[in-house]
Amino acid sequence: MKLSRRSLMKISAAGVAAGAIGLPANAQAIEELVIAYNVTLPSWDPTVGPSAVNPTIQGLYQSVFDQFILQQPDLKPAPGLLTEWGWNEDRSKVKMTVREGVTWHDGSPFTAEDVAWSLERAANPETGNPINFVWGSLTNFVVEGNTVTADVKQFDPTIFKWMYFLTGYVLPKAYYEKVGAEGFEAAPIGTGPYMVEKFERNAFVRLKANANYWGGKPDFDTVTIKFVPDAAARVAEVESGNSHVTLEMPYEEYDRLKGGPLAGVAAPISDIGMIFLNDIDVMLDPNVRKAAAHAVDKQTIIDRLLSGYGVKIDTLETPEYDAYDPSITVEYSPEKAVELLAASGYSVDNPVKFKIQTTKGFKPKDYEMVQAIVGLWRKVGIEAEIEVYEIAKHYELRAADQLAPAAFYNWGNSVGDPTTSTGFAMFGPSPHSVWDGEDLIGMIGPLWGEADEAKRIAGWKAVDKFIAENALVIPLLQYVQPILHAPGVVVTPHASGALLPHLMKRA
């Protein structure tokens, strides 16, 4: 079946008609799995540009490309394209064993050369990999048979974790060098469970199962992923039967539909909701920052707006992260907020003013949460103007260090390491941070290469405590991801938040 915008509209009309005559589409045998996705795909190269570090589209990438190391639904690593990996005794070298018998989507053989080339390319600043400084810790790659070795230029304790995290994908050396960046964007190939059959930007992507996938052929031969950023529209998609699976809808809608005509699964994921504070304008005043933090009643927001689906956090670490410290807390105290603002000359009658940016419908109740926070702030003497933008705009502004004084965001850290949560979000030189304080840079800097694991984790806990005490960011909650699906589909949730069609089975 060839899909276009027009045919997608026809499918939607047919689904509505079927429902009208008592033949709901989601009760019929599913030949083509249709997923209503909450974000569009800006680029097919999973290793370059802002989209490469967008946690919400990694499920799309992982459907087509394999990462160096496989990450299981419980976030634990497992053999993937690399079957073994590790350092030598003095950690001056790494050695990786490459899986044999794998083919690219064009039928050409996958080899250790592809692994070495992908790692070298990721480290090259000219390619546009946003975390090339991580990949640059390895150099002098040598390929011998199905083994790749490299020298450790600078020890990074998280390097193998990155091989199943953002930008940690293996691309085809010969094919990419033949077609170039534009050719790859037009016709991407990987070794993953699905192959790209048709892609219409901002509309949909149709995938065909890779019959030769080393991990086993997926259950569904054809998967169409519609890009539906509006949450209400996604609910309508599955409720009408036009789509079989969707995610990230308002929790009251999830509660209404699960167990009725649709099935549902909701589980904690590694994403957190947070408010970036940019060290500009009024945010240079510690009293303003601390007041903003103390004035937010996180638990009430979770209970009332998210129907209890969420876990309150006071650092950028969830209970599953390696450096989580439950002793670090930031109390809800509007009284303390008023006192702090008064010390800087602000009050309800003379409020401090700044802008806060947010998405709307990207995550469940994102805009509504910010509205509630702005309301709480108003009661203590903070007047915040809300600006709504698309998630792509957030990445653009953050990379240029041009976010507003406050900006709501969901941070993904599926490897659970403090480097990839507090580290990249708060280390000034990082392209993902907007806080540039020298004191914090001085605390974080030595931890990047700390070889003593206990000392490293203790160091990150100290950083988290410093950040909380000085209100350099406002952590809000750990997300619970709601997924609705037709009874004919069995969905396996992934704790990273990635919605993976190859993990879906027929009921």
C-alpha positions in Angstrom: 0.0 0.0 0.0 1.5 3.3 -1.1 0.9 6.1 1.4 0.8 9.9 0.8 -0.9 12.7 2.6 -4.0 12.1 0.5 -4.1 8.4 1.2 -3.5 9.0 4.9 -6.6 11.2 4.9 -8.5 8.5 3.1 -7.4 5.9 5.7 -8.7 8.3 8.5 -12.0 8.7 6.7 -12.4 5.0 6.2 -11.6 4.4 9.9 -14.3 6.8 11.0 -16.8 5.2 8.6 -15.9 1.7 9.9 -16.6 2.9 13.4 -19.9 4.4 12.4 -21.2 1.1 11.1 -19.9 -0.8 14.1 -16.7 -2.2 12.7 -13.9 -0.5 14.7 -10.6 -0.7 12.8 -8.7 -1.6 16.0 -10.7 -4.8 16.4 -9.8 -6.2 13.0 -6.8 -8.3 12.1 -3.8 -5.9 11.9 -1.8 -6.3 8.7 -0.1 -2.9 8.8 0.8 -1.5 12.2 0.1 2.2 12.5 1.6 4.3 15.2 0.7 7.9 16.1 4.0 9.5 17.2 4.4 12.6 19.2 7.3 14.3 17.3 8.5 14.7 13.8 11.8 13.5 12.4 14.1 16.3 11.3 17.0 14.2 10.0 17.9 10.6 9.2 21.5 10.8 10.4 21.3 9.8 14.1 24.8 11.1 14.8 24.8 14.8 13.7 22.9 17.9 14.5 20.5 18.8 17.3 18.1 15.9 16.5 20.8 13.4 17.4 20.6 14.4 21.0 16.8 14.5 21.1 15.8 11.6 23.4 12.2 11.5 22.0 13.2 10.4 18.5 15.7 7.7 19.4 12.9 5.1 19.0 12.7 6.1 15.3 16.4 5.8 14.9 16.7 2.5 16.7 14.0 1.0 14.4 16.4 1.5 11.4 19.9 1.7 12.9 21.7 -0.5 15.5 23.7 1.0 18.2 27.2 -0.4 19.0 25.8 -2.1 22.2 22.2 -3.2 22.6 20.1 -1.7 25.4 17.4 -3.9 26.8 14.0 -2.6 27.9 15.2 -2.5 31.6 18.1 -0.3 30.4 20.8 -3.0 31.0 23.4 -3.4 28.2 23.6 -6.6 26.1 25.6 -7.8 23.1 24.5 -6.0 19.9 26.8 -5.2 17.0 29.5 -5.5 19.5 29.5 -8.8 21.3 32.3 -8.0 23.8 33.9 -4.7 24.9 36.2 -3.4 27.6 39.5 -1.8 28.6 42.9 -3.4 29.2 44.3 -3.5 32.7 45.8 0.0 32.8 42.9 1.4 30.8 45.2 2.7 28.1 43.4 0.7 25.3 39.9 -0.6 24.5 39.0 -3.8 22.7 35.8 -4.5 20.9 34.6 -7.8 19.3 32.3 -7.2 16.3 29.3 -9.5 15.5 29.7 -11.5 12.4 27.1 -12.5 9.8 25.2 -9.2 9.8 24.2 -7.3 6.6 23.2 -3.8 5.8 19.8 -3.1 4.4 21.3 -3.0 0.9 22.6 -6.6 1.3 26.2 -5.6 1.7 28.2 -7.2 4.6 28.6 -5.3 7.9 32.2 -5.4 9.1 34.5 -4.2 11.8 35.6 -1.5 9.4 32.1 0.0 9.8 32.5 0.2 13.6 36.0 1.8 13.4 34.9 4.3 10.8 31.7 5.2 12.7 33.7 5.9 15.9 36.3 7.9 14.0 33.6 9.9 12.2 31.8 10.6 15.5 35.0 12.0 17.0 35.6 14.3 14.0 34.4 17.9 14.9 33.8 18.5 11.2 31.0 15.9 11.0 28.7 17.8 13.4 28.4 15.2 16.1 27.2 17.3 19.1 29.1 15.1 21.5 32.3 14.6 19.4 34.3 15.5 22.5 33.2 12.2 24.1 34.0 10.1 21.1 37.3 11.9 20.8 38.5 10.1 23.9 39.4 7.2 21.6 42.0 7.3 18.8 44.3 5.1 16.6 41.7 2.5 15.6 43.1 -0.8 14.4 40.9 -3.5 12.7 42.0 -7.1 12.7 39.3 -9.5 11.5 36.3 -9.0 13.7 38.2 -7.1 16.4 38.6 -3.4 16.8 41.2 -1.9 19.2 41.8 1.8 20.0 44.1 3.9 22.2 42.5 5.8 25.1 43.5 9.4 24.4 41.7 10.6 27.6 40.0 8.1 30.0 36.2 8.5 30.0 34.5 6.1 32.4 31.2 6.4 30.5 32.5 5.7 26.9 30.9 2.3 26.6 27.6 3.6 28.1 27.6 6.2 25.2 27.7 3.3 22.8 24.0 2.6 23.7 23.1 6.2 24.2 22.7 9.4 22.1 24.7 9.4 18.8 26.0 5.8 19.6 25.0 4.4 16.2 26.9 2.4 13.6 26.6 3.7 10.0 27.7 2.0 6.7 31.2 3.2 5.7 31.2 2.2 2.0 27.6 3.3 1.4 27.9 6.7 3.1 31.2 7.5 1.4 29.5 6.6 -1.9 26.3 8.6 -1.6 27.4 11.4 0.8 25.4 13.2 3.4 22.6 14.2 1.1 22.3 10.8 -0.5 22.2 9.2 2.9 19.4 11.5 4.0 17.4 10.7 0.9 17.9 6.9 1.2 19.2 5.9 4.7 20.2 2.3 5.4 21.2 0.6 8.6 21.4 -2.9 10.1 18.3 -2.4 12.3 15.0 -4.4 12.4 13.2 -2.1 9.9 14.1 -0.6 6.6 12.9 2.8 5.4 10.4 2.4 2.5 8.9 5.8 2.2 9.4 9.0 4.2 7.3 12.2 3.8 8.7 14.9 6.1 6.3 16.1 8.8 3.7 13.5 7.7 4.8 9.9 8.1 7.5 7.2 7.6 6.7 3.8 6.3 9.0 0.9 7.4 9.4 -2.6 6.1 10.6 -5.4 8.2 14.2 -6.5 7.8 13.8 -10.2 7.1 17.6 -10.7 7.7 17.8 -8.9 11.0 20.3 -10.5 13.3 18.0 -10.1 16.2 15.1 -11.9 14.5 12.5 -10.6 12.0 9.9 -8.3 13.6 6.3 -9.5 14.0 4.8 -6.7 11.8 6.0 -6.6 8.2 4.9 -3.0 7.6 4.8 -0.2 10.1 3.6 3.3 9.4 4.5 6.0 11.9 2.4 9.1 11.6 3.9 12.3 13.0 1.1 13.7 15.2 2.5 16.4 17.6 -0.9 17.4 19.0 -1.9 15.2 22.0 -5.6 15.4 21.4 -5.1 14.4 17.8 -3.1 11.3 18.9 -5.9 10.3 21.3 -8.4 10.6 18.4 -6.1 8.5 16.2 -6.3 5.5 18.5 -9.8 6.0 19.7 -11.1 6.0 16.1 -8.9 3.0 15.2 -6.9 5.0 12.6 -3.8 4.2 14.6 -3.1 1.1 16.7 -0.6 2.6 19.1 0.2 6.0 20.5 2.0 7.6 23.5 2.3 10.7 25.7 -1.4 11.6 26.0 -3.0 13.4 29.0 -3.3 11.0 31.8 -7.0 11.5 32.3 -7.4 10.3 28.7 -5.2 7.4 29.4 -7.3 6.4 32.4 -10.5 6.9 30.4 -9.5 4.6 27.5 -7.4 1.9 29.0 -9.3 -1.2 29.9 -12.2 -0.2 27.6 -11.9 -0.3 23.9 -8.1 0.1 24.2 -5.4 -1.5 26.3 -2.7 0.6 28.1 0.6 0.4 29.8 2.2 3.1 32.0 5.6 2.7 33.5 8.3 5.1 34.9 10.9 6.0 32.3 14.3 7.6 32.5 13.0 11.1 31.4 12.7 13.9 33.8 10.8 17.2 33.7 12.9 20.2 34.6 13.3 24.0 34.2 16.5 25.2 32.9 17.7 28.5 34.5 19.9 30.6 32.2 22.5 32.7 34.0 21.2 36.0 32.5 19.1 38.9 33.7 17.3 38.3 37.0 18.5 34.7 37.2 21.9 36.1 38.3 20.2 37.0 41.6 20.4 33.9 43.8 17.4 35.0 45.8 15.2 35.0 42.7 16.4 31.5 41.7 15.9 30.1 45.2 12.5 31.7 45.5 11.4 30.2 42.2 12.5 26.8 43.4 10.8 27.0 46.8 7.5 28.2 45.4 6.8 25.1 43.2 4.6 22.5 44.8 5.8 19.6 42.8 3.7 16.8 44.5 0.4 18.7 44.1 1.2 19.3 40.4 1.9 15.6 39.9 -1.3 14.6 41.8 -3.7 17.1 40.3 -2.4 17.6 36.7 -0.8 14.2 36.1 -3.3 12.1 38.0 -0.4 10.9 40.2 1.7 9.6 37.3 5.1 10.9 38.2 7.8 10.9 40.9 8.9 14.1 42.5 12.6 14.9 42.3 14.9 17.6 43.7 18.0 16.8 41.7 18.6 15.8 38.1 18.9 12.2 39.2 16.0 9.7 39.5 15.9 6.9 42.0 17.3 4.6 39.3 20.3 6.8 38.5 23.8 5.9 39.8 24.2 9.1 41.8 20.8 9.5 43.2 20.9 10.9 46.8 17.6 11.1 48.6 19.1 13.3 51.3 19.2 16.2 48.8 15.9 18.0 49.0 14.4 21.4 48.2 11.3 22.1 50.3 8.1 23.6 49.1 7.9 26.8 51.1 6.1 29.8 49.7 6.9 31.6 52.9 10.6 31.2 52.3 10.1 32.3 48.7 8.4 35.5 49.8 11.3 36.2 52.3 14.0 35.6 49.6 12.3 37.9 47.1 11.8 40.6 49.8 15.5 40.6 50.4 16.0 41.6 46.8 13.3 44.2 46.8 10.5 42.2 45.2 7.0 41.5 46.3 3.5 40.7 45.0 3.0 44.4 44.4 6.5 44.8 42.9 7.1 41.4 41.2 10.3 40.2 39.6 9.6 39.6 35.9 11.0 37.2 33.4 10.0 34.8 30.5 9.6 31.1 30.7 9.5 28.9 27.6 7.7 25.6 27.2 6.4 23.1 24.7 2.6 22.5 24.5 1.5 18.9 24.1 5.0 17.5 23.5 4.8 15.8 26.9 1.6 15.2 28.9 0.4 18.4 30.5 3.7 20.2 29.8 2.0 23.6 29.1 -0.5 23.1 31.9 2.3 22.3 34.4 4.1 25.6 33.4 0.8 27.4 33.8 0.4 26.0 37.3 4.0 26.9 38.2 3.5 30.5 36.9 0.4 30.7 39.1 2.3 29.6 42.1 5.1 32.0 41.3 2.6 34.9 41.0 1.4 34.3 44.6 4.9 35.0 46.0 6.0 37.9 43.8 7.2 36.4 40.5 5.5 37.5 37.2 6.5 35.1 34.4 5.4 35.4 30.8 4.9 32.1 29.0 6.3 31.6 25.5 5.3 28.4 23.6 7.7 26.9 21.1 8.3 23.6 19.3 10.9 21.2 20.7 13.1 21.8 17.7 13.3 25.5 18.6 14.3 24.6 22.2 17.3 22.7 20.8 18.3 25.5 18.5 18.1 28.1 21.3 19.9 25.9 23.9 22.7 25.1 21.5 23.2 28.8 21.0 22.9 29.6 24.7 19.9 31.8 24.0 17.2 30.2 26.1 15.0 32.6 28.1 15.8 33.0 31.8 13.6 29.9 32.4 12.8 27.1 30.1 10.8 23.9 30.7 12.3 20.7 29.2 12.3 17.0 29.5 15.8 15.5 29.9 16.4 11.9 28.9 19.2 9.9 30.5 18.6 6.3 29.6 22.0 5.1 30.8 21.4 6.5 34.3 24.9 8.0 34.7 25.4 11.4 36.4 27.6 12.5 33.6 24.7 12.2 31.2 22.3 14.0 33.4 23.8 16.6 35.7 27.0 16.7 33.7 25.8 17.6 30.3 22.9 19.7 31.6 24.9 21.8 33.9 28.6 21.9 32.7 29.0 25.3 31.1 31.2 24.3 28.2 28.7 21.6 27.2 26.5 22.5 24.2 23.5 21.3 26.2 24.0 23.6 29.2 23.0 27.3 29.6 24.5 27.7 33.1 28.1 29.0 32.8 29.2 29.5 36.4 32.9 29.0 36.9 32.4 27.5 40.3 30.3 24.7 39.0 32.6 24.2 36.0 35.4 23.8 38.5 33.5 21.1 40.5 32.4 19.1 37.4 35.6 19.3 35.3 37.7 16.8 37.3 34.9 14.2 37.3 34.8 13.6 33.6 37.9 11.4 33.8 37.8 10.2 37.3 38.8 6.5 37.3 37.9 5.7 40.9 34.2 4.9 40.5 33.3 5.5 44.2 35.0 8.8 44.2 33.4 9.7 40.9 29.9 9.1 42.1 30.5 10.9 45.4 31.8 13.8 43.4 28.6 14.0 41.4 26.5 13.8 44.5 28.4 16.8 45.9 27.7 18.6 42.6 24.0 17.9 42.8 24.0 19.2 46.4 25.7 22.4 45.3 23.2 22.9 42.5 20.2 22.3 44.8 21.5 24.7 47.4 22.1 27.4 44.9 19.0 26.7 42.7 20.9 26.6 39.5 18.1 24.5 37.9 14.6 23.4 39.0 14.1 19.6 38.8 10.4 18.7 38.8 9.6 15.1 38.3 10.4 11.7 36.8 8.0 10.9 34.1 5.6 7.9 33.8 5.0 7.2 30.1 1.4 6.4 29.1 1.0 4.2 26.0 -2.4 3.3 24.5 -2.7 0.4 22.0 -5.3 -1.7 20.2 -6.1 -5.1 21.9 -4.5 -6.8 18.9 -1.0 -5.5 19.8 1.2 -6.4 22.7 3.5 -3.4 23.6 6.7 -3.9 25.5 7.6 -0.5 27.1 11.2 0.5 27.1 12.5 2.4 30.2 14.3 4.8 28.0 11.0 6.0 26.7 11.7 4.8 23.2 8.6 3.4 21.5 10.1 0.5 19.5 7.9 -1.3 16.9 10.1 -4.3 16.7 9.3 -5.0 20.4 5.6 -5.1 19.5 3.9 -8.4 19.0 0.5 -9.7 17.8 -1.8 -10.5 20.6 
